[in-house]
Amino acid sequence: MIGYLEGSLLNKYEDRILLLVNHVGYEVLLPSFVMDTLEGKAIGEQVSVHIYYYQTERQPKPTLIGFNLEAEKEFFQYFISVEAIGPIKAAKALTISIREIARAIETNDVETLKQLKGIGTRTAQKIIATLKGRVEKFALIRKEEEVEKSESTFTGDFTVQVFEVLVNQLGHKAVDAKLLIKKALDRQPSISTPEELFDEVYRGEIG
């Protein structure tokens, strides 16, 4: 099963790309918010995508759905656990960033969820009922489209785990991740576990 592809951009279409990897062209369906991040990419440039691989007995032809971050793919897997939202409908629905969708879920914001393609009031309410309390970390995905990985300069304490999640999973720059952690610890000096720290970072960002 394919989980990640990196190669040369052969073509861009309205909702998908053709990616050349080791002399094989892979057609990858992209949600709108992912396609938007490739707007500046020219044919022949290098592109990498995390892949959700979809194939069933009813749909024997494999469908590859691509994301910029592993965290976006992880959120997608939560999203399709909602009743009546399958992978294809979900891919078409994601017209705004995962960050915005996760925040809407955690704050009961039905109106924002209704901005998603094909999502009405009833389905938006179902999304919140199913996922609220499970997608908090995705509300911290970095806004910028370019993802940078960086090594932690924290050593030997619980901040390392939170730093690595912010940088390597959620796409924050190292300097921004350090600032988020510092602000959280300034607000709550008694924090002593990664879970408490992450919760405080989340509260500071969404509050």
C-alpha positions as CSV (number, residue, x, y, z in Angstrom):
1,M,0.0,0.0,0.0
2,I,1.2,3.5,-0.9
3,G,1.7,5.9,2.0
4,Y,4.0,8.6,0.7
5,L,5.1,9.8,-2.8
6,E,7.8,12.2,-3.8
7,G,8.6,13.0,-7.4
8,S,8.3,15.4,-10.3
9,L,5.0,17.2,-11.1
10,L,3.9,16.1,-14.6
11,N,0.5,17.9,-14.7
12,K,-2.0,19.7,-12.6
13,Y,-5.8,19.4,-13.0
14,E,-8.7,21.0,-11.2
15,D,-8.7,18.5,-8.3
16,R,-5.7,16.2,-8.8
17,I,-2.1,16.1,-10.0
18,L,0.0,13.6,-12.0
19,L,3.2,12.8,-10.1
20,L,6.2,11.1,-11.8
21,V,7.9,8.8,-9.3
22,N,10.6,6.4,-10.6
23,H,9.3,6.5,-14.2
24,V,5.7,5.8,-13.0
25,G,3.0,8.4,-13.2
26,Y,0.6,8.5,-10.1
27,E,-2.7,10.3,-10.3
28,V,-3.3,11.8,-6.9
29,L,-6.6,13.4,-5.8
30,L,-6.0,16.5,-3.7
31,P,-8.5,18.3,-1.4
32,S,-8.9,22.0,-2.4
33,F,-6.8,23.3,0.5
34,V,-3.9,21.1,-0.5
35,M,-4.2,22.0,-4.2
36,D,-4.0,25.7,-3.2
37,T,-0.6,25.2,-1.7
38,L,0.7,23.9,-5.0
39,E,-0.4,27.0,-6.9
40,G,3.1,28.3,-7.3
41,K,4.5,24.9,-8.3
42,A,5.6,24.6,-12.0
43,I,5.5,21.5,-14.1
44,G,8.7,19.6,-13.5
45,E,9.2,20.8,-9.9
46,Q,9.5,18.3,-7.0
47,V,6.4,17.6,-5.0
48,S,5.9,15.3,-2.0
49,V,2.5,14.1,-0.6
50,H,1.4,11.9,2.2
51,I,-1.1,9.4,0.7
52,Y,-4.4,8.0,1.9
53,Y,-4.9,4.8,-0.2
54,Y,-8.5,3.9,-0.9
55,Q,-9.7,0.7,-2.5
56,T,-12.8,-1.4,-1.9
57,E,-14.7,-4.3,-3.5
58,R,-17.2,-1.8,-4.8
59,Q,-14.4,0.5,-6.0
60,P,-11.6,-1.8,-7.1
61,K,-9.7,1.0,-8.9
62,P,-7.3,2.4,-6.2
63,T,-7.7,6.1,-5.4
64,L,-4.8,8.0,-3.9
65,I,-5.6,11.1,-1.9
66,G,-2.7,13.4,-1.1
67,F,-1.9,15.7,1.8
68,N,1.1,18.0,2.7
69,L,1.4,16.8,6.2
70,E,1.1,13.4,7.9
71,A,-1.1,15.2,10.5
72,E,-3.6,16.3,7.7
73,K,-3.8,12.7,6.6
74,E,-4.4,11.6,10.2
75,F,-7.2,14.2,10.6
76,F,-8.7,12.9,7.3
77,Q,-8.9,9.4,8.8
78,Y,-10.9,10.9,11.8
79,F,-13.1,12.8,9.4
80,I,-14.2,9.8,7.4
81,S,-15.2,8.0,10.6
82,V,-18.2,10.3,10.7
83,E,-21.3,8.5,9.5
84,A,-22.1,9.0,5.7
85,I,-18.8,10.7,5.0
86,G,-16.6,8.4,2.8
87,P,-13.1,9.2,1.5
88,I,-14.2,10.7,-1.8
89,K,-16.9,12.9,-0.3
90,A,-14.4,13.9,2.4
91,A,-11.7,14.8,-0.1
92,K,-14.1,17.1,-2.0
93,A,-15.5,18.6,1.2
94,L,-12.1,19.8,2.5
95,T,-12.2,23.3,0.9
96,I,-10.7,25.1,3.9
97,S,-7.6,24.2,6.0
98,I,-7.6,21.3,8.5
99,R,-6.6,23.9,11.1
100,E,-9.9,25.8,10.6
101,I,-12.0,22.7,10.4
102,A,-10.6,21.3,13.7
103,R,-11.1,24.7,15.4
104,A,-14.7,24.8,14.2
105,I,-15.3,21.3,15.6
106,E,-13.8,22.1,19.0
107,T,-15.8,25.3,19.3
108,N,-19.1,24.0,18.0
109,D,-18.9,26.3,15.0
110,V,-21.6,24.8,12.6
111,E,-21.5,27.8,10.3
112,T,-17.8,27.3,9.4
113,L,-18.3,23.6,8.8
114,K,-21.2,24.4,6.5
115,Q,-18.6,26.2,4.2
116,L,-17.3,22.7,3.4
117,K,-18.5,21.4,0.0
118,G,-21.5,19.1,0.4
119,I,-21.9,19.7,4.2
120,G,-25.2,20.9,5.5
121,T,-26.4,21.8,9.0
122,R,-27.3,18.2,9.9
123,T,-24.0,16.8,8.8
124,A,-22.0,19.6,10.4
125,Q,-23.7,18.8,13.7
126,K,-22.9,15.1,13.2
127,I,-19.3,16.0,12.6
128,I,-19.1,17.9,15.9
129,A,-20.9,15.2,17.8
130,T,-18.5,12.5,16.5
131,L,-15.2,14.3,16.6
132,K,-15.3,17.0,19.3
133,G,-12.6,16.4,21.9
134,R,-10.6,14.2,19.5
135,V,-9.1,16.7,17.0
136,E,-7.7,19.4,19.3
137,K,-4.1,18.9,18.1
138,F,-5.0,19.5,14.5
139,A,-6.2,23.0,15.4
140,L,-2.5,23.8,15.9
141,I,-1.4,22.9,12.4
142,R,0.8,25.7,11.1
143,K,-0.8,28.3,8.8
144,E,2.0,28.5,6.3
145,E,2.1,26.1,3.4
146,E,5.8,25.4,3.5
147,V,6.7,22.7,6.0
148,E,10.1,22.8,7.7
149,K,11.5,20.1,10.0
150,S,14.0,21.1,12.7
151,E,15.7,19.5,15.6
152,S,14.8,20.3,19.1
153,T,17.2,22.3,21.3
154,F,15.3,21.2,24.4
155,T,17.1,18.5,26.3
156,G,15.9,15.8,28.6
157,D,12.5,17.2,29.7
158,F,8.8,16.9,28.8
159,T,8.9,19.9,26.5
160,V,10.8,17.8,23.9
161,Q,7.8,15.7,23.0
162,V,5.5,18.7,22.6
163,F,8.2,20.5,20.5
164,E,8.6,17.6,18.2
165,V,4.8,17.3,17.6
166,L,4.5,21.0,16.9
167,V,7.4,21.0,14.4
168,N,7.5,17.5,12.8
169,Q,3.8,16.7,12.8
170,L,2.0,20.1,12.7
171,G,4.5,22.0,10.6
172,H,5.6,24.9,12.9
173,K,9.0,26.5,12.5
174,A,11.3,25.6,15.4
175,V,11.4,29.2,16.6
176,D,7.5,29.5,16.7
177,A,7.2,26.1,18.5
178,K,9.6,27.3,21.2
179,L,7.6,30.5,21.6
180,L,4.3,28.6,21.9
181,I,5.8,26.4,24.6
182,K,7.4,29.3,26.5
183,K,4.1,31.2,26.5
184,A,2.2,28.2,27.8
185,L,4.8,27.6,30.6
186,D,4.7,31.3,31.5
187,R,0.9,31.1,31.9
188,Q,1.0,27.8,33.8
189,P,4.4,27.3,35.5
190,S,3.1,24.2,37.3
191,I,2.8,22.2,34.1
192,S,4.8,18.9,34.6
193,T,3.7,16.6,31.7
194,P,3.6,16.7,27.9
195,E,-0.2,16.3,28.0
196,E,-0.6,19.3,30.3
197,L,1.7,21.4,28.2
198,F,0.1,20.5,24.9
199,D,-3.4,21.3,26.3
200,E,-2.1,24.7,27.5
201,V,-0.6,25.4,24.1
202,Y,-3.9,24.6,22.5
203,R,-5.9,26.8,25.0
204,G,-3.5,29.7,24.3
205,E,-3.9,29.4,20.6
206,I,-7.6,28.9,20.3
207,G,-8.6,31.2,23.2
